[in-house]
Amino acid sequence: MRESSPSSLKVEMGDEEVNVEMRLAYINQNGVFFKGDCAKLLRGIKSESVNLCFVDPPFNLGKTYEDTDFNDLLEEEEYIRWCKDWLSESIRILIPGGALCVYVLPKLAITLGSLLNQRTDVTYRSLIALKMKSGFPIKGRLHPALYTILYYVKGGGKPTFNIVRHKTATCRHCGKEIHSYGGYRKKYRKYEDADGIPWIQISDFWDDTRPAQHEKSRENQVNELPLHIPERIILMASKKDDVVLDFF
């Protein structure tokens, strides 16, 4: 489907109602992709209408994005104010029991987690650490080697939680399992595949993730995640026919 011509959405901002430009950029049987200022478009979404919000926001690192009007290097207080705005809107549109998962750097996870912990309408479920395999040493500090996902649920309803499994790691030379089961290996026999390798439940530490490969053919402005990161969140915290919102 070709990108549609711009249309307007009326959004209430304080006491003022403004038009926000948006485009229906892509649609198929699995979902719809809108293009616009998502921080503003969130205000136009009906309250308690979304089952899961997966958020991968800009990290305020001064990156250049396709939208040249977007400033990715705000003053810290202004950036946190901006984050509080889309966090509040995300929680508003979630159904009771709906999940909010935010992919951020560890420092920002501390700040945003503190903001969320002060609220009474969401509850902390987990902080997921994702190992960054292509990190590099930085002089005078610890080698940064992880990203984080904050996982919260909205109160007032039963959260959706599904067990998600991944294939246990094997030695690339001999093909044998390298995972330690602490004497409980036999409990995983019913989860073995045709090769006898078990699929184990994911934990709050994902060591098989990596940043998206920076192919030469890819535009510099594109900063996409490996698909299995949001896929695991969707499998874990939603069910068939749920409404899932992935913005930024």
C-alpha angles and dihedrals in degrees: 000000000000121000111270126234116268119279131182132245119199109230128183112228108181107306092339129086114210136178116245118199116231138167132209094228102174140358136179138150092287102051153317131264120207123189119212144087098315094193087063097036090056088069090062096055118102116256116257094009103116127074099196135017116197110189128191102172129184108272097221092248098135096258122163114240132186090259102073091192091065115096112211094181108065127157107274095247091050092048092051090048088053091049091049089055097055091039090056092046091048091054092046094057095045118101116238104283092021120142130241116197118180122190109209146141115276095253092053090045089061092052098043092041089055090052092049093046089059091059123090096205098066133051129209115245106168149330110228118205117207119199114231106213097186097054122129135212119266120204116251098012142064117285106264106230108155147061124199140221119207110213118198134158130211117244128241099057144053112274121231112239125172127181110244121196134198132193112269116247119265133194110266090217105045100015094230124137116268097188119109113225097184093235094313099101094120090062088068097055093099090056096054120123126221090283093053093252113135126228109224131201115264116248132201089277117071112191096169097068128101138175116269112274113259100230117194090233093057122096115252091234093061112097105169128166124235104271095237091067097065088031092062091048091050092048092047102044107030141045138214115306093013119139111247121189119199110180135176 
